[in-house]
Amino acid sequence: MSQETPKDDPRQRSDKASRKQTDKPWEGNPEKEQRHESDIDLEKWHRTNTH
């Protein structure tokens, strides 16, 4: 029988998260990286009937 090492401990394994997470919360929410920095044309948006 082989002896287990601390690296084999399944409790130390972490599941991959379905959402992006960060170890640096002070840098902001990583989910908001896809924000549009340009101004939104509200007149055009109003005509699209998506509100």
Biotite code that builds the C-alpha atoms (Angstrom):
import biotite.structure as struc

atoms = struc.array([
    struc.Atom([0.000, 0.000, 0.000], chain_id="A", res_id=1, res_name="MET", atom_name="CA", element="C"),
    struc.Atom([1.399, 3.390, -0.945], chain_id="A", res_id=2, res_name="SER", atom_name="CA", element="C"),
    struc.Atom([1.575, 6.148, 1.543], chain_id="A", res_id=3, res_name="GLN", atom_name="CA", element="C"),
    struc.Atom([-0.360, 9.328, 0.830], chain_id="A", res_id=4, res_name="GLU", atom_name="CA", element="C"),
    struc.Atom([1.374, 12.657, 0.821], chain_id="A", res_id=5, res_name="THR", atom_name="CA", element="C"),
    struc.Atom([-0.211, 15.951, 1.880], chain_id="A", res_id=6, res_name="PRO", atom_name="CA", element="C"),
    struc.Atom([-0.415, 16.885, -1.807], chain_id="A", res_id=7, res_name="LYS", atom_name="CA", element="C"),
    struc.Atom([-2.834, 13.991, -2.385], chain_id="A", res_id=8, res_name="ASP", atom_name="CA", element="C"),
    struc.Atom([-5.372, 15.332, 0.125], chain_id="A", res_id=9, res_name="ASP", atom_name="CA", element="C"),
    struc.Atom([-8.635, 15.900, -1.801], chain_id="A", res_id=10, res_name="PRO", atom_name="CA", element="C"),
    struc.Atom([-9.704, 18.530, 0.730], chain_id="A", res_id=11, res_name="ARG", atom_name="CA", element="C"),
    struc.Atom([-6.935, 20.771, -0.559], chain_id="A", res_id=12, res_name="GLN", atom_name="CA", element="C"),
    struc.Atom([-8.272, 20.693, -4.106], chain_id="A", res_id=13, res_name="ARG", atom_name="CA", element="C"),
    struc.Atom([-10.592, 23.468, -5.156], chain_id="A", res_id=14, res_name="SER", atom_name="CA", element="C"),
    struc.Atom([-13.314, 23.277, -7.744], chain_id="A", res_id=15, res_name="ASP", atom_name="CA", element="C"),
    struc.Atom([-13.159, 25.627, -10.673], chain_id="A", res_id=16, res_name="LYS", atom_name="CA", element="C"),
    struc.Atom([-15.631, 28.430, -10.111], chain_id="A", res_id=17, res_name="ALA", atom_name="CA", element="C"),
    struc.Atom([-18.255, 29.048, -12.742], chain_id="A", res_id=18, res_name="SER", atom_name="CA", element="C"),
    struc.Atom([-17.708, 32.782, -12.372], chain_id="A", res_id=19, res_name="ARG", atom_name="CA", element="C"),
    struc.Atom([-14.473, 34.666, -12.596], chain_id="A", res_id=20, res_name="LYS", atom_name="CA", element="C"),
    struc.Atom([-13.097, 35.487, -9.165], chain_id="A", res_id=21, res_name="GLN", atom_name="CA", element="C"),
    struc.Atom([-10.154, 37.476, -7.967], chain_id="A", res_id=22, res_name="THR", atom_name="CA", element="C"),
    struc.Atom([-7.837, 37.489, -4.986], chain_id="A", res_id=23, res_name="ASP", atom_name="CA", element="C"),
    struc.Atom([-7.629, 41.300, -5.279], chain_id="A", res_id=24, res_name="LYS", atom_name="CA", element="C"),
    struc.Atom([-11.127, 42.696, -4.585], chain_id="A", res_id=25, res_name="PRO", atom_name="CA", element="C"),
    struc.Atom([-9.723, 46.218, -4.268], chain_id="A", res_id=26, res_name="TRP", atom_name="CA", element="C"),
    struc.Atom([-9.123, 46.248, -8.028], chain_id="A", res_id=27, res_name="GLU", atom_name="CA", element="C"),
    struc.Atom([-12.840, 46.102, -8.744], chain_id="A", res_id=28, res_name="GLY", atom_name="CA", element="C"),
    struc.Atom([-15.272, 43.470, -9.907], chain_id="A", res_id=29, res_name="ASN", atom_name="CA", element="C"),
    struc.Atom([-13.750, 41.474, -12.801], chain_id="A", res_id=30, res_name="PRO", atom_name="CA", element="C"),
    struc.Atom([-17.236, 40.821, -14.191], chain_id="A", res_id=31, res_name="GLU", atom_name="CA", element="C"),
    struc.Atom([-17.515, 44.481, -15.182], chain_id="A", res_id=32, res_name="LYS", atom_name="CA", element="C"),
    struc.Atom([-14.612, 44.371, -17.646], chain_id="A", res_id=33, res_name="GLU", atom_name="CA", element="C"),
    struc.Atom([-16.976, 44.405, -20.632], chain_id="A", res_id=34, res_name="GLN", atom_name="CA", element="C"),
    struc.Atom([-18.455, 47.843, -19.899], chain_id="A", res_id=35, res_name="ARG", atom_name="CA", element="C"),
    struc.Atom([-18.747, 50.258, -22.800], chain_id="A", res_id=36, res_name="HIS", atom_name="CA", element="C"),
    struc.Atom([-16.724, 53.369, -22.131], chain_id="A", res_id=37, res_name="GLU", atom_name="CA", element="C"),
    struc.Atom([-18.315, 55.359, -24.955], chain_id="A", res_id=38, res_name="SER", atom_name="CA", element="C"),
    struc.Atom([-21.417, 57.455, -24.408], chain_id="A", res_id=39, res_name="ASP", atom_name="CA", element="C"),
    struc.Atom([-24.709, 55.761, -25.225], chain_id="A", res_id=40, res_name="ILE", atom_name="CA", element="C"),
    struc.Atom([-26.926, 57.524, -27.743], chain_id="A", res_id=41, res_name="ASP", atom_name="CA", element="C"),
    struc.Atom([-30.174, 57.691, -25.787], chain_id="A", res_id=42, res_name="LEU", atom_name="CA", element="C"),
    struc.Atom([-32.197, 58.897, -28.772], chain_id="A", res_id=43, res_name="GLU", atom_name="CA", element="C"),
    struc.Atom([-31.148, 55.882, -30.838], chain_id="A", res_id=44, res_name="LYS", atom_name="CA", element="C"),
    struc.Atom([-31.753, 53.561, -27.877], chain_id="A", res_id=45, res_name="TRP", atom_name="CA", element="C"),
    struc.Atom([-35.244, 55.010, -27.443], chain_id="A", res_id=46, res_name="HIS", atom_name="CA", element="C"),
    struc.Atom([-36.130, 54.238, -31.075], chain_id="A", res_id=47, res_name="ARG", atom_name="CA", element="C"),
    struc.Atom([-35.086, 50.587, -30.757], chain_id="A", res_id=48, res_name="THR", atom_name="CA", element="C"),
    struc.Atom([-37.911, 49.751, -28.313], chain_id="A", res_id=49, res_name="ASN", atom_name="CA", element="C"),
    struc.Atom([-35.606, 47.648, -26.143], chain_id="A", res_id=50, res_name="THR", atom_name="CA", element="C"),
    struc.Atom([-36.506, 49.379, -22.887], chain_id="A", res_id=51, res_name="HIS", atom_name="CA", element="C"),
])
